[in-house]
């Protein structure tokens, strides 16, 4: 190689090291695409691009070099590897990546433990018994049965009453008004707005015990206490309230619905979502004709004989659920999390980022897209944690943990108002003290709160 060739070679190596040192990942990647053989090239002191990236805590640079299969075992003239350098300068996330990860994958901040969580709106008193929805005789019989329970709705708000709390009898507890056929029969089929939904059955095991004490065996139908949701119009609702002064319709839905006992909240989530579907889809979405309700309120069939929706299976005939990803984004160092806020939030409230899953999109890709759209943060590994029905009107919140691979926040003001990295200590203090702090997070009934607690409960030594 001529002297000029050697100088050019050294200049390219110097550029590579400079890009790594300052964290210019784009230029580093472009240079490596032209000169891939220089990935492990060392300067006079034995330092490689990987060492410079590790020295200055540039995670994306280190990630790129590992993806290009650089050699992590090289020593510089001080007998240090890139891992030694990262440890020396206190970059634990870089050290974790270099120590534990093969072939450029991200560090395993996520848990391998599989655990099923019971989130608010996800617990219920009922077995849905979908097999009974097509049994019109059974449904008709149960509608007038004296033990059948009805819960009443008006404008998607459930009828509730106040009762003494179990833990604190002095503290009134919001509970569903459990009505019976005699209470609601005058309102059934009274108006076009009236909608009746079969919710399922309550298995009351104490009835078996009572029957056994009386020396008789109950048939299955005697054990099945059916529940129905009935929606009535505003005029009927006003009349009902005048006749039942101890009851009222719970409004507005947020945060009022969060006052319900957990298992009753699950019943309301089911009922409210189905009723909302009936409110929004009054006519056939395929041809615009009138429809009839079938299968206990879980299907709408078009009344036009030649409508295409009557041929085969069509999603327009059944209640829809809108999947939403909600994610706790973890900083590459493992000890910060990303939280954001919308303008409509109460002042000081921050929460996990969230967004709708698009057609043809995986949960993981939806998480990555939404985080980058809203906060400009790139995300690597994604792990599902738990989900939560959210009847506003009918979403399923899919809770995930996600590990960031970049850290510079660029907020899209059209999506959210603000996003910040919060330390583990800050979040722990907020969970303990509530809103007696510079910021606060959603209440325990929200899956965002549970995702944040899940992250806090993870091993802090990442």
C-alpha positions in Angstrom: 0.0 0.0 0.0 1.4 3.4 -0.9 1.8 6.2 1.6 -1.2 8.0 0.3 -3.2 4.8 0.5 -2.1 4.3 4.1 -3.1 7.8 5.0 -6.5 7.4 3.4 -7.0 4.1 5.3 -6.1 5.8 8.6 -8.4 8.7 7.8 -11.3 6.4 7.3 -10.6 4.6 10.6 -10.4 7.9 12.4 -13.7 8.9 10.9 -15.2 5.6 12.1 -13.9 6.1 15.6 -15.1 9.8 15.6 -18.6 8.8 14.6 -18.7 6.1 17.3 -17.3 8.5 20.0 -19.9 11.3 19.3 -22.8 8.8 18.8 -23.5 9.6 15.1 -25.1 6.3 14.4 -26.3 7.2 10.9 -22.9 8.2 9.6 -21.3 5.2 11.3 -23.7 2.9 9.6 -23.1 4.5 6.2 -19.3 4.3 6.6 -19.5 0.6 7.6 -21.7 -0.1 4.6 -18.8 1.1 2.3 -16.0 -0.3 4.4 -17.3 -3.3 6.4 -13.8 -4.8 6.9 -12.8 -1.9 9.1 -15.4 -2.7 11.8 -12.6 -4.0 14.2 -9.9 -1.6 13.1 -7.9 -0.2 16.1 -6.2 3.1 16.6 -2.7 3.4 17.9 -3.8 2.9 21.5 -5.7 -0.2 20.5 -9.2 1.3 20.8 -11.9 0.1 18.4 -15.2 1.8 17.4 -17.0 -0.4 19.9 -14.8 0.8 22.7 -15.4 4.4 21.8 -19.1 3.8 21.7 -19.0 2.1 25.1 -16.8 4.8 26.6 -19.4 7.5 25.8 -22.6 5.5 26.5 -23.9 5.5 22.9 -26.3 2.5 23.0 -27.4 2.8 19.4 -23.8 2.8 18.2 -23.0 -0.3 20.2 -26.2 -1.9 18.9 -25.2 -1.3 15.3 -21.7 -2.6 15.8 -23.0 -5.8 17.5 -25.5 -6.3 14.7 -22.6 -6.1 12.2 -20.8 -8.8 14.3 -17.9 -6.8 15.6 -15.4 -8.6 17.9 -16.2 -7.8 21.6 -13.2 -9.8 22.9 -10.5 -7.4 21.5 -8.2 -5.8 24.2 -6.7 -2.3 23.9 -3.2 -1.5 25.0 -4.5 -1.1 28.6 -5.8 -4.7 28.5 -9.4 -3.5 28.5 -12.3 -4.8 26.5 -15.3 -2.7 25.5 -17.2 -4.4 28.4 -14.5 -3.3 30.9 -14.7 0.3 29.6 -18.5 0.4 29.9 -18.3 -0.9 33.5 -15.5 1.6 34.3 -17.5 4.6 33.1 -20.8 3.4 34.8 -22.8 2.6 31.7 -24.7 -0.4 33.1 -27.0 -0.8 30.1 -24.1 -0.9 27.7 -22.3 -3.4 30.0 -25.4 -5.6 30.2 -25.6 -5.6 26.4 -22.0 -6.5 25.9 -21.9 -9.1 28.7 -25.1 -11.0 28.1 -26.2 -10.6 24.5 -25.2 -12.5 21.5 -25.5 -11.5 17.9 -26.5 -7.9 18.6 -29.8 -8.7 20.4 -31.1 -6.4 23.1 -30.4 -7.1 26.8 -33.1 -9.2 28.5 -34.8 -6.6 30.7 -38.1 -8.5 30.3 -39.3 -11.3 32.5 -39.6 -14.9 31.4 -42.2 -15.4 34.1 -45.7 -16.1 32.9 -48.4 -14.7 35.2 -52.0 -14.0 34.6 -53.3 -10.7 36.0 -56.9 -9.8 37.0 -57.3 -6.1 36.0 -60.3 -3.9 36.8 -63.1 -4.4 34.3 -61.7 -7.9 33.6 -63.1 -9.7 36.7 -66.8 -10.7 36.7 -69.6 -12.4 38.7 -70.8 -14.3 35.7 -70.3 -17.2 33.4 -71.3 -15.9 30.0 -72.8 -19.2 28.8 -72.7 -18.3 25.2 -74.2 -21.7 24.4 -77.5 -20.4 25.8 -77.7 -17.4 23.4 -79.2 -19.4 20.6 -81.7 -21.2 22.9 -84.7 -18.8 22.5 -87.0 -20.9 24.6 -84.6 -20.9 27.5 -83.9 -17.2 27.2 -87.7 -16.4 27.1 -88.3 -18.6 30.2 -85.4 -16.9 32.1 -86.6 -13.4 31.3 -89.7 -13.9 33.5 -88.1 -16.1 36.1 -88.4 -14.6 39.7 -84.6 -15.1 40.4 -83.4 -13.5 37.2 -81.4 -10.3 37.8 -81.7 -7.2 35.6 -79.3 -4.3 35.5 -80.7 -1.1 34.0 -78.9 1.4 31.7 -79.8 4.8 30.3 -77.5 6.5 27.8 -74.9 3.8 28.6 -74.9 4.7 32.3 -75.8 1.9 34.8 -78.3 2.2 37.6 -76.6 2.1 41.0 -77.3 2.6 44.7 -75.2 3.3 47.8 -74.6 0.7 50.4 -72.2 0.2 53.3 -68.8 -1.0 52.4 -67.5 -4.3 53.7 -64.2 -3.0 54.8 -65.6 0.3 56.0 -69.3 0.2 56.9 -69.3 3.9 57.5 -68.1 4.6 53.9 -70.9 4.2 51.3 -70.1 1.9 48.5 -71.5 2.3 45.0 -73.2 -0.9 43.8 -75.3 -2.0 40.9 -79.1 -2.0 41.5 -80.1 -5.6 41.1 -83.6 -5.6 39.8 -86.1 -8.3 39.0 -88.7 -9.0 36.3 -91.5 -7.4 38.3 -89.4 -4.1 38.5 -88.7 -3.8 34.8 -91.5 -5.6 32.9 -93.3 -2.4 32.1 -90.2 -1.0 30.5 -89.4 -4.0 28.3 -90.1 -3.6 24.6 -91.7 -0.2 25.5 -89.6 2.0 23.1 -87.4 1.6 20.1 -84.4 2.6 22.2 -85.0 -0.4 24.6 -82.4 -3.1 24.2 -82.2 -6.4 26.1 -78.9 -8.3 26.4 -78.3 -11.7 28.0 -75.1 -11.4 30.1 -74.8 -14.9 31.5 -75.5 -16.8 34.7 -74.4 -16.4 38.2 -73.5 -19.7 39.9 -74.7 -19.5 43.4 -73.2 -22.4 45.2 -75.0 -21.6 48.5 -78.2 -22.7 46.7 -76.8 -26.2 46.4 -75.9 -26.2 50.1 -79.4 -25.0 51.0 -81.0 -27.7 48.8 -78.8 -30.4 50.3 -79.9 -29.3 53.8 -83.5 -29.7 52.7 -82.8 -33.1 51.3 -83.5 -32.4 47.7 -81.3 -32.1 44.5 -81.6 -29.1 42.3 -81.8 -29.4 38.6 -79.2 -27.4 36.6 -81.7 -24.7 35.5 -82.7 -24.1 39.2 -79.1 -23.3 39.9 -78.6 -20.9 37.0 -79.5 -17.4 38.0 -79.6 -15.4 34.7 -78.5 -11.8 34.3 -79.8 -9.4 31.7 -78.9 -5.8 30.9 -81.8 -3.6 29.9 -81.3 -0.2 28.2 -84.2 2.3 28.4 -84.8 5.8 27.0 -84.4 9.0 28.9 -88.1 9.5 29.6 -88.4 6.0 31.1 -85.2 6.5 33.1 -86.6 9.6 34.6 -89.8 7.9 35.5 -87.9 4.9 37.1 -85.8 7.2 39.2 -88.9 8.9 40.6 -90.2 5.4 41.6 -86.9 4.3 43.1 -85.4 7.3 45.0 -82.5 5.3 46.4 -81.1 4.6 42.9 -79.4 6.8 40.3 -77.6 6.5 37.0 -73.9 6.6 37.3 -72.5 9.4 35.2 -70.1 10.5 33.7 -68.5 7.2 32.8 -65.0 8.3 33.7 -64.1 8.3 36.5 -67.5 7.3 37.9 -67.4 3.7 36.7 -64.1 3.2 38.7 -66.2 3.4 41.9 -67.8 0.0 41.4 -66.7 -3.2 43.1 -64.3 -5.1 40.8 -66.6 -8.0 39.9 -69.5 -5.7 39.2 -67.3 -3.5 37.1 -66.6 -6.5 34.9 -70.4 -7.1 34.4 -70.8 -3.4 33.5 -67.9 -3.5 31.0 -69.6 -6.4 29.2 -73.0 -4.8 29.2 -71.9 -1.3 28.3 -69.8 -2.5 25.4 -72.6 -4.5 23.8 -75.2 -1.7 24.4 -72.8 0.8 22.8 -72.5 -1.4 19.7 -76.3 -1.5 19.5 -76.4 2.3 19.8 -73.8 2.8 17.0 -75.0 0.1 14.6 -78.8 0.7 14.3 -78.8 -0.2 10.6 -77.0 -2.8 8.5 -73.5 -1.6 7.8 -73.5 -3.4 4.5 -76.7 -2.1 2.8 -78.2 0.3 5.3 -81.4 -1.6 5.9 -83.1 -2.3 9.2 -81.8 -5.1 11.3 -83.2 -7.6 13.9 -81.4 -8.6 17.1 -80.6 -12.3 17.7 -78.6 -14.5 20.0 -79.4 -12.8 23.2 -78.3 -9.4 21.8 -75.0 -10.6 20.4 -75.9 -10.6 16.7 -77.7 -8.3 14.3 -79.1 -9.7 11.1 -80.2 -7.6 8.1 -83.9 -7.7 7.2 -83.2 -7.3 3.5 -83.3 -10.8 2.0 -80.6 -10.4 -0.6 -78.1 -8.5 1.6 -74.5 -9.8 1.2 -74.1 -9.8 5.0 -76.5 -12.8 5.2 -74.1 -14.9 3.1 -71.3 -16.5 5.1 -69.7 -15.0 8.3 -69.5 -11.2 8.4 -67.9 -9.2 11.3 -70.5 -6.5 10.7 -73.1 -8.9 12.3 -71.3 -9.2 15.6 -70.1 -6.7 18.3 -66.7 -5.2 17.6 -63.8 -4.9 20.0 -61.1 -2.3 19.2 -57.6 -3.5 20.2 -55.4 -0.9 21.8 -51.7 -1.3 22.8 -50.6 0.4 26.0 -46.9 0.2 26.9 -44.6 0.8 29.7 -41.4 1.8 27.8 -38.2 1.1 29.7 -35.0 3.2 29.2 -32.0 1.2 27.9 -30.4 1.6 31.4 -33.4 -0.2 32.9 -33.9 2.5 35.6 -36.1 5.0 33.8 -39.5 4.7 32.2 -41.2 6.8 29.6 -44.5 8.4 30.5 -46.6 11.0 28.5 -49.7 13.1 28.8 -52.5 14.5 26.6 -53.9 18.0 26.9 -57.2 16.7 28.2 -55.6 15.0 31.2 -55.8 16.6 34.6 -52.9 18.8 35.3 -49.8 16.8 36.4 -51.0 13.4 35.3 -48.6 11.2 33.2 -49.3 7.7 32.0 -48.1 5.0 29.6 -48.3 5.7 25.9 -51.1 4.0 24.0 -52.6 3.7 20.6 -54.9 1.6 18.4 -53.7 -1.5 16.6 -54.0 -1.0 12.8 -55.4 -3.6 10.4 -52.8 -6.2 9.4 -50.5 -5.1 12.2 -49.0 -7.2 15.1 -49.1 -6.1 18.7 -45.3 -5.8 18.8 -45.2 -3.6 15.6 -48.1 -1.5 16.9 -46.1 -0.8 20.1 -43.0 0.2 18.2 -45.0 2.4 15.7 -47.0 4.2 18.4 -44.0 5.0 20.6 -42.0 6.3 17.7 -45.0 8.3 16.4 -45.8 10.0 19.7 -42.4 10.3 21.4 -39.8 9.7 18.7 -38.3 6.8 20.7 -37.3 3.6 18.9 -38.3 0.4 20.6 -36.7 -3.0 20.5 -38.0 -6.0 22.4 -41.7 -6.1 23.4 -43.3 -8.4 25.9 -47.0 -8.8 26.6 -48.0 -8.5 30.3 -51.8 -8.4 30.7 -54.9 -6.9 29.2 -58.0 -5.0 30.3 -61.4 -4.5 28.8 -62.1 -0.8 28.6 -65.8 -0.1 27.9 -65.3 3.5 26.5 -67.1 2.2 24.4 -65.5 -1.1 23.6 -61.7 -1.4 23.6 -59.3 -4.1 24.8 -56.2 -2.6 26.3 -53.2 -4.8 25.6 -50.6 -4.1 28.2 -46.9 -4.5 27.2 -43.4 -3.8 28.4 -41.1 -2.4 25.7 -37.3 -1.7 25.8 -36.2 1.5 24.1 -33.1 1.5 21.8 -32.9 5.3 21.6 -33.4 7.9 24.3 -33.9 11.3 22.7 -37.6 12.3 23.0 -39.2 14.2 20.1 -42.9 14.8 21.0 -45.5 14.9 18.2 -47.7 17.7 19.5 -50.6 16.4 17.4 -50.5 13.1 19.4 -49.6 14.1 22.9 -48.6 17.2 24.9 -45.5 16.0 26.7 -43.4 12.9 27.3 -40.5 12.5 29.8 -38.2 9.9 31.2 -38.9 9.3 35.0 -36.5 7.6 37.4 -37.5 4.5 39.3 -37.3 6.6 42.5 -39.6 9.3 41.2 -42.2 6.7 40.2 -42.0 4.8 43.5 -42.5 8.0 45.4 -45.6 8.8 43.3 -47.1 5.4 43.8 -46.7 5.8 47.6 -47.7 9.4 47.9 -50.3 9.6 45.1 -50.9 13.1 43.7 -49.1 14.8 46.6 -46.2 15.2 44.2 -45.1 17.2 41.1 -46.8 14.6 38.9 -49.1 11.6 39.4 -50.2 8.5 37.5 -53.6 7.0 36.8 -55.5 5.2 39.7 -55.0 1.5 40.5 -58.1 0.5 38.4 -56.3 1.6 35.2 -54.0 -0.9 33.5 -51.4 1.9 33.1 -51.1 1.9 36.9 -50.6 -1.9 37.0 -48.0 -1.8 34.2 -46.0 0.9 36.1 -46.2 -1.2 39.3 -45.1 -4.3 37.4 -42.0 -2.4 36.2 -41.3 -1.2 39.7 -41.6 -4.8 41.0 -39.0 -6.1 38.4 -35.4 -6.6 39.4 -33.9 -3.1 39.8 -30.4 -4.4 39.1 -30.7 -4.4 35.3 
